[in-house]
């Protein structure tokens, strides 16, 4: 009786692990970048499941680099381009590098090159701000 229970338990556990692995692979495949464009307008990214992300340079508010904890993903570093509200892109560092995003970001006035180097050279889990749009001071009357 105990042996049958053990076999059933181990079999059930193995089945749950296989299902979870399949679901992770499916989520990763749906989120894969199928098109990535960096141009004079801004940044556009299309995902395998039909979703898209975009942000124009003129609406960009902040650029952050997030380093994910060690895990099943291929690339731990992500660039988050925040345009405010629901506008923006999340781009893996390898995609950003291949697509020419990093030089465009580095050209932003006040971009923190030192922080970028630290993130890429010695990734520590967390998020750092690499650039923030400076808002003009309100005129006083």
Z-matrix of the N, CA and C atoms (Angstrom, degrees):
N
C 1 1.456
C 2 1.532 1 110.54
N 3 1.326 2 116.28 1 -47.37
C 4 1.460 3 120.40 2 -179.83
C 5 1.521 4 110.62 3 -64.94
N 6 1.316 5 117.14 4 -36.98
C 7 1.464 6 121.25 5 178.96
C 8 1.530 7 110.76 6 -65.71
N 9 1.322 8 116.38 7 -41.28
C 10 1.467 9 120.46 8 178.82
C 11 1.528 10 110.03 9 -63.77
N 12 1.333 11 115.94 10 -41.88
C 13 1.460 12 120.03 11 178.20
C 14 1.534 13 110.66 12 -62.53
N 15 1.331 14 116.75 13 -43.95
C 16 1.450 15 121.45 14 179.40
C 17 1.526 16 111.37 15 -61.56
N 18 1.318 17 117.31 16 -44.51
C 19 1.470 18 121.63 17 178.74
C 20 1.527 19 110.01 18 -62.69
N 21 1.319 20 116.73 19 -43.69
C 22 1.469 21 120.92 20 179.08
C 23 1.530 22 110.85 21 -63.92
N 24 1.315 23 116.51 22 -42.15
C 25 1.463 24 121.17 23 179.97
C 26 1.527 25 110.79 24 -64.28
N 27 1.325 26 117.52 25 -48.51
C 28 1.468 27 121.76 26 -179.50
C 29 1.518 28 110.14 27 -64.11
N 30 1.309 29 117.86 28 -41.88
C 31 1.468 30 121.55 29 178.13
C 32 1.519 31 111.74 30 -62.38
N 33 1.312 32 116.11 31 -43.40
C 34 1.474 33 120.42 32 178.20
C 35 1.516 34 112.03 33 -64.37
N 36 1.321 35 115.70 34 -40.94
C 37 1.458 36 120.72 35 178.80
C 38 1.528 37 110.33 36 -63.77
N 39 1.327 38 116.88 37 -44.61
C 40 1.473 39 120.99 38 178.77
C 41 1.520 40 110.86 39 -61.57
N 42 1.330 41 117.10 40 -39.86
C 43 1.471 42 120.76 41 178.88
C 44 1.531 43 110.83 42 -64.98
N 45 1.327 44 116.92 43 -42.32
C 46 1.474 45 120.34 44 178.26
C 47 1.523 46 111.12 45 -63.53
N 48 1.311 47 117.58 46 -39.99
C 49 1.469 48 121.17 47 178.36
C 50 1.536 49 110.50 48 -63.91
N 51 1.318 50 117.03 49 -41.50
C 52 1.470 51 120.64 50 179.51
C 53 1.522 52 110.48 51 -65.04
N 54 1.309 53 117.63 52 -39.84
C 55 1.472 54 121.45 53 178.50
C 56 1.529 55 109.97 54 -65.05
N 57 1.317 56 117.51 55 -44.89
C 58 1.467 57 120.98 56 179.77
C 59 1.520 58 111.16 57 -62.63
N 60 1.325 59 117.37 58 -41.15
C 61 1.464 60 121.57 59 178.76
C 62 1.529 61 110.21 60 -62.97
N 63 1.322 62 116.48 61 -42.07
C 64 1.470 63 121.08 62 178.71
C 65 1.534 64 110.42 63 -64.69
N 66 1.322 65 117.71 64 -42.39
C 67 1.468 66 120.87 65 179.43
C 68 1.523 67 111.60 66 -63.88
N 69 1.344 68 117.11 67 -40.48
C 70 1.468 69 120.69 68 177.23
C 71 1.522 70 110.84 69 -62.44
N 72 1.315 71 116.64 70 -44.85
C 73 1.470 72 120.60 71 179.52
C 74 1.523 73 110.49 72 -63.48
N 75 1.317 74 117.21 73 -37.94
C 76 1.463 75 121.51 74 179.58
C 77 1.531 76 110.64 75 -66.84
N 78 1.342 77 117.36 76 -43.66
C 79 1.472 78 120.64 77 177.80
C 80 1.522 79 110.71 78 -62.16
N 81 1.332 80 116.77 79 -42.42
C 82 1.460 81 121.06 80 179.61
C 83 1.530 82 110.68 81 -63.29
N 84 1.322 83 117.33 82 -41.34
C 85 1.469 84 120.99 83 179.99
C 86 1.532 85 110.63 84 -65.62
N 87 1.328 86 118.05 85 -40.33
C 88 1.470 87 120.96 86 179.76
C 89 1.528 88 111.63 87 -67.07
N 90 1.339 89 117.03 88 -32.07
C 91 1.462 90 121.23 89 -177.20
C 92 1.527 91 113.04 90 -89.13
N 93 1.323 92 117.48 91 1.42
C 94 1.470 93 120.21 92 -178.23
C 95 1.526 94 110.54 93 -64.09
N 96 1.323 95 115.63 94 142.84
C 97 1.456 96 121.45 95 177.50
C 98 1.524 97 109.24 96 -78.09
N 99 1.344 98 116.36 97 123.77
C 100 1.466 99 120.00 98 177.77
C 101 1.524 100 111.63 99 -105.60
N 102 1.338 101 116.02 100 -19.55
C 103 1.461 102 120.60 101 177.06
C 104 1.520 103 108.27 102 -150.52
N 105 1.332 104 115.29 103 134.77
C 106 1.460 105 120.11 104 -179.72
C 107 1.525 106 107.55 105 -141.44
N 108 1.331 107 116.23 106 121.02
C 109 1.467 108 121.24 107 -176.11
C 110 1.524 109 109.09 108 -128.13
N 111 1.325 110 114.96 109 129.29
C 112 1.463 111 122.57 110 172.71
C 113 1.521 112 105.24 111 -121.52
N 114 1.345 113 116.37 112 118.97
C 115 1.463 114 119.33 113 -178.92
C 116 1.525 115 110.11 114 -146.62
N 117 1.313 116 116.42 115 -167.14
C 118 1.456 117 121.46 116 -177.83
C 119 1.519 118 113.50 117 -63.38
N 120 1.324 119 117.93 118 -26.61
C 121 1.459 120 121.04 119 178.48
C 122 1.520 121 111.12 120 -75.66
N 123 1.339 122 116.20 121 -45.32
C 124 1.456 123 119.91 122 -175.99
C 125 1.509 124 111.42 123 163.59
N 126 1.336 125 115.88 124 -138.47
C 127 1.460 126 122.50 125 -175.36
C 128 1.524 127 108.45 126 -129.81
N 129 1.338 128 115.49 127 133.43
C 130 1.457 129 121.84 128 177.09
C 131 1.527 130 108.77 129 -131.87
N 132 1.326 131 115.30 130 136.44
C 133 1.471 132 120.84 131 179.40
C 134 1.522 133 108.54 132 -135.13
N 135 1.330 134 116.80 133 126.44
C 136 1.461 135 122.64 134 175.67
C 137 1.519 136 108.84 135 -106.59
N 138 1.327 137 115.67 136 138.25
C 139 1.455 138 121.44 137 -178.56
C 140 1.525 139 110.29 138 -104.96
N 141 1.317 140 116.40 139 158.94
C 142 1.460 141 122.38 140 -175.90
C 143 1.531 142 112.63 141 -60.11
N 144 1.325 143 117.94 142 -29.28
C 145 1.466 144 119.93 143 -177.92
C 146 1.529 145 113.33 144 -87.05
N 147 1.349 146 117.30 145 8.76
C 148 1.463 147 120.78 146 176.83
C 149 1.519 148 114.58 147 97.57
N 150 1.305 149 118.17 148 -12.39
C 151 1.464 150 119.87 149 177.28
C 152 1.523 151 109.22 150 -72.12
N 153 1.338 152 115.10 151 159.93
C 154 1.462 153 119.25 152 174.81
C 155 1.517 154 108.81 153 -143.14
N 156 1.328 155 114.23 154 155.76
C 157 1.461 156 122.32 155 177.27
C 158 1.515 157 106.71 156 -130.05
N 159 1.327 158 116.11 157 143.40
C 160 1.455 159 118.92 158 177.43
C 161 1.513 160 110.48 159 -156.69
N 162 1.332 161 113.98 160 153.48
C 163 1.458 162 120.52 161 174.40
C 164 1.531 163 107.38 162 -155.11
N 165 1.324 164 116.13 163 133.49
C 166 1.457 165 121.41 164 176.69
C 167 1.516 166 110.69 165 -85.22
N 168 1.332 167 115.98 166 151.42
C 169 1.469 168 119.29 167 179.45
C 170 1.522 169 110.71 168 -58.42
N 171 1.344 170 117.78 169 -36.05
C 172 1.467 171 120.35 170 -176.97
C 173 1.527 172 113.10 171 -72.31
N 174 1.333 173 117.84 172 -18.21
C 175 1.468 174 120.19 173 178.85
C 176 1.534 175 112.87 174 -104.33
N 177 1.314 176 117.33 175 -5.65
C 178 1.460 177 121.69 176 -178.69
C 179 1.529 178 109.65 177 -62.27
N 180 1.332 179 116.18 178 127.06
C 181 1.463 180 121.72 179 -178.58
C 182 1.521 181 113.28 180 -105.17
N 183 1.357 182 115.31 181 -34.63
C 184 1.456 183 118.80 182 -174.66
C 185 1.525 184 109.82 183 -157.99
N 186 1.336 185 115.58 184 147.36
C 187 1.461 186 122.12 185 174.29
C 188 1.525 187 107.27 186 -123.03
N 189 1.338 188 115.07 187 124.33
C 190 1.458 189 120.66 188 178.30
C 191 1.526 190 109.23 189 -122.28
N 192 1.315 191 115.76 190 154.31
C 193 1.456 192 121.61 191 171.24
C 194 1.523 193 106.31 192 -116.76
N 195 1.323 194 115.33 193 126.35
C 196 1.458 195 121.27 194 178.42
C 197 1.516 196 108.73 195 -114.98
N 198 1.308 197 115.90 196 130.28
C 199 1.455 198 121.17 197 174.95
C 200 1.518 199 107.77 198 -106.89
N 201 1.323 200 115.40 199 119.10
C 202 1.459 201 121.59 200 -179.19
C 203 1.528 202 109.72 201 -79.38
N 204 1.331 203 117.02 202 155.56
C 205 1.457 204 118.45 203 175.14
C 206 1.530 205 109.71 204 -66.07
N 207 1.316 206 116.07 205 162.04
C 208 1.465 207 118.86 206 177.81
C 209 1.516 208 108.90 207 -57.78
N 210 1.329 209 115.17 208 138.15
C 211 1.459 210 119.40 209 -177.77
C 212 1.513 211 110.40 210 -173.11
N 213 1.325 212 116.62 211 -158.86
C 214 1.468 213 120.63 212 -173.05
C 215 1.527 214 114.88 213 -78.78
N 216 1.324 215 118.23 214 -6.99
C 217 1.460 216 120.03 215 -176.89
C 218 1.520 217 110.29 216 -77.01
N 219 1.344 218 114.12 217 153.22
C 220 1.461 219 120.12 218 -178.61
C 221 1.526 220 111.43 219 -73.60
N 222 1.297 221 117.36 220 -41.94
C 223 1.466 222 123.32 221 -175.90
C 224 1.519 223 108.47 222 -120.37
N 225 1.334 224 117.94 223 126.00
C 226 1.464 225 121.85 224 -177.48
C 227 1.516 226 113.41 225 -85.31
N 228 1.339 227 118.44 226 -26.06
C 229 1.458 228 121.33 227 -174.35
C 230 1.531 229 109.70 228 -92.98
N 231 1.335 230 115.47 229 132.14
C 232 1.464 231 122.42 230 177.32
C 233 1.525 232 108.41 231 -125.75
N 234 1.330 233 116.35 232 140.60
C 235 1.457 234 121.49 233 170.95
C 236 1.516 235 107.18 234 -97.45
N 237 1.322 236 115.98 235 131.72
C 238 1.457 237 121.53 236 178.53
C 239 1.518 238 106.94 237 -112.86
N 240 1.319 239 115.79 238 114.25
C 241 1.453 240 122.62 239 179.01
C 242 1.518 241 106.81 240 -102.27
N 243 1.316 242 116.51 241 107.70
C 244 1.455 243 122.56 242 -172.86
C 245 1.524 244 110.07 243 -100.90
N 246 1.327 245 114.79 244 117.61
C 247 1.459 246 120.39 245 178.05
C 248 1.515 247 112.28 246 -100.36
N 249 1.312 248 117.20 247 4.70
C 250 1.459 249 120.93 248 -177.57
C 251 1.521 250 109.87 249 88.51
N 252 1.301 251 116.32 250 147.78
C 253 1.457 252 120.62 251 -178.73
C 254 1.514 253 111.01 252 59.87
N 255 1.323 254 116.23 253 -128.03
C 256 1.461 255 120.48 254 -179.74
C 257 1.520 256 112.34 255 -101.78
N 258 1.315 257 118.02 256 14.19
C 259 1.464 258 122.05 257 -179.50
C 260 1.518 259 110.01 258 -94.22
N 261 1.326 260 116.28 259 133.99
C 262 1.444 261 119.48 260 176.95
C 263 1.515 262 112.24 261 154.69
N 264 1.322 263 115.26 262 179.68
C 265 1.464 264 122.77 263 179.33
C 266 1.517 265 109.23 264 -141.72
N 267 1.313 266 114.80 265 147.71
C 268 1.458 267 121.86 266 169.82
C 269 1.521 268 105.65 267 -118.33
N 270 1.332 269 116.04 268 121.43
C 271 1.461 270 120.46 269 -171.64
C 272 1.526 271 109.65 270 -130.05
N 273 1.329 272 116.20 271 126.61
C 274 1.463 273 120.56 272 175.34
C 275 1.529 274 108.83 273 -64.10
N 276 1.326 275 116.06 274 147.21
C 277 1.466 276 121.02 275 -175.23
C 278 1.522 277 112.33 276 -58.71
N 279 1.338 278 118.22 277 -38.21
C 280 1.465 279 118.93 278 -179.79
C 281 1.518 280 111.42 279 -67.18
N 282 1.330 281 118.12 280 -38.56
C 283 1.468 282 121.81 281 176.32
C 284 1.521 283 109.87 282 -66.39
N 285 1.333 284 116.77 283 -41.79
C 286 1.465 285 121.27 284 178.72
C 287 1.520 286 110.94 285 -60.51
N 288 1.312 287 115.98 286 -42.47
C 289 1.470 288 120.72 287 -179.62
C 290 1.523 289 110.75 288 -66.78
N 291 1.323 290 117.04 289 -47.78
C 292 1.465 291 121.34 290 -179.24
C 293 1.532 292 111.74 291 -64.27
N 294 1.334 293 117.35 292 -33.55
C 295 1.455 294 121.43 293 -175.90
C 296 1.520 295 115.03 294 -89.45
N 297 1.332 296 117.45 295 0.13
C 298 1.456 297 120.42 296 178.36
C 299 1.521 298 115.13 297 80.79
N 300 1.323 299 117.56 298 18.41
C 301 1.462 300 120.16 299 -178.85
C 302 1.522 301 112.56 300 -72.00
N 303 1.324 302 117.30 301 -40.57
C 304 1.471 303 120.49 302 -173.14
C 305 1.530 304 112.08 303 -58.86
N 306 1.345 305 120.39 304 -46.17
C 307 1.472 306 118.81 305 177.93
C 308 1.535 307 112.74 306 -62.60
N 309 1.338 308 117.00 307 -34.47
C 310 1.478 309 119.74 308 178.14
C 311 1.521 310 110.92 309 -67.23
N 312 1.337 311 116.37 310 -40.70
C 313 1.461 312 119.42 311 177.54
C 314 1.523 313 110.69 312 -66.25
N 315 1.322 314 116.54 313 -41.28
C 316 1.466 315 121.12 314 -178.62
C 317 1.520 316 111.84 315 -62.83
N 318 1.328 317 117.76 316 -22.33
C 319 1.465 318 121.65 317 179.88
C 320 1.533 319 112.46 318 -82.73
N 321 1.336 320 117.78 319 -8.56
C 322 1.463 321 119.77 320 178.83
C 323 1.526 322 109.30 321 -66.55
N 324 1.333 323 117.88 322 135.92
C 325 1.470 324 119.79 323 -178.78
C 326 1.526 325 111.19 324 -63.34
N 327 1.318 326 115.98 325 125.42
C 328 1.460 327 120.88 326 179.40
C 329 1.521 328 113.65 327 87.25
N 330 1.335 329 117.89 328 7.25
C 331 1.463 330 120.94 329 179.02
C 332 1.533 331 109.34 330 -60.46
N 333 1.334 332 117.23 331 137.29
C 334 1.466 333 122.00 332 -176.10
C 335 1.526 334 110.35 333 -89.87
N 336 1.326 335 115.87 334 89.98
C 337 1.462 336 122.20 335 -178.66
C 338 1.530 337 111.70 336 -64.32
N 339 1.318 338 116.59 337 -36.22
C 340 1.467 339 120.91 338 -178.81
C 341 1.532 340 110.60 339 -64.12
N 342 1.324 341 116.57 340 -45.06
C 343 1.466 342 119.91 341 178.60
C 344 1.527 343 110.67 342 -62.30
N 345 1.337 344 116.88 343 -40.79
C 346 1.462 345 120.45 344 179.02
C 347 1.526 346 110.19 345 -60.62
N 348 1.330 347 116.82 346 -45.86
C 349 1.461 348 120.63 347 179.57
C 350 1.527 349 110.74 348 -59.97
N 351 1.328 350 117.22 349 -41.72
C 352 1.464 351 120.47 350 179.31
C 353 1.525 352 111.19 351 -64.04
N 354 1.318 353 116.41 352 -43.45
C 355 1.462 354 120.21 353 -179.62
C 356 1.522 355 110.76 354 -62.05
N 357 1.320 356 116.76 355 -43.30
C 358 1.462 357 120.33 356 -176.49
C 359 1.527 358 112.44 357 -77.29
N 360 1.340 359 117.60 358 -33.23
C 361 1.463 360 120.55 359 -177.50
C 362 1.528 361 113.27 360 -83.49
N 363 1.319 362 116.27 361 -41.05
C 364 1.467 363 120.79 362 -176.32
C 365 1.519 364 109.06 363 -133.00
N 366 1.332 365 117.01 364 74.27
C 367 1.465 366 118.30 365 -175.52
C 368 1.531 367 113.06 366 -64.06
N 369 1.325 368 114.70 367 123.70
C 370 1.459 369 121.95 368 174.53
C 371 1.519 370 106.34 369 -118.00
N 372 1.314 371 116.66 370 137.12
C 373 1.455 372 120.89 371 -179.35
C 374 1.530 373 109.55 372 -55.12
N 375 1.329 374 115.60 373 130.00
C 376 1.454 375 120.78 374 178.63
C 377 1.513 376 111.67 375 144.04
N 378 1.316 377 115.69 376 -173.30
C 379 1.465 378 122.87 377 -177.29
C 380 1.519 379 109.98 378 -128.76
N 381 1.334 380 116.03 379 136.99
C 382 1.464 381 121.23 380 174.59
C 383 1.530 382 108.47 381 -128.84
N 384 1.318 383 115.12 382 146.61
C 385 1.459 384 121.00 383 176.12
C 386 1.522 385 107.73 384 -86.71
N 387 1.331 386 115.83 385 125.37
C 388 1.462 387 121.22 386 178.99
C 389 1.523 388 112.02 387 -97.95
N 390 1.321 389 116.52 388 -25.69
C 391 1.467 390 120.79 389 -178.85
C 392 1.515 391 108.35 390 -160.67
N 393 1.337 392 115.04 391 144.37
C 394 1.472 393 121.24 392 175.59
C 395 1.510 394 107.59 393 -141.20
N 396 1.336 395 115.65 394 134.53
C 397 1.467 396 120.11 395 177.84
C 398 1.518 397 108.65 396 -65.08
N 399 1.307 398 115.54 397 131.03
C 400 1.458 399 120.85 398 178.04
C 401 1.520 400 107.64 399 -87.49
N 402 1.274 401 115.38 400 123.66
C 403 1.477 402 120.99 401 -179.55
C 404 1.526 403 108.28 402 -84.95
N 405 1.333 404 116.51 403 135.57
C 406 1.480 405 118.15 404 177.43
C 407 1.539 406 109.58 405 -62.70
N 408 1.300 407 115.52 406 143.28
C 409 1.469 408 120.60 407 178.07
C 410 1.522 409 108.90 408 -65.66
N 411 1.318 410 114.68 409 141.04
C 412 1.468 411 119.52 410 178.31
C 413 1.530 412 109.26 411 -68.86
N 414 1.313 413 115.00 412 137.87
C 415 1.462 414 120.01 413 179.26
C 416 1.519 415 109.25 414 -71.14
N 417 1.337 416 116.40 415 134.48
C 418 1.462 417 119.45 416 177.76
C 419 1.531 418 108.87 417 -96.07
N 420 1.333 419 114.88 418 145.05
C 421 1.461 420 117.84 419 -178.33
C 422 1.476 421 113.12 420 -108.03
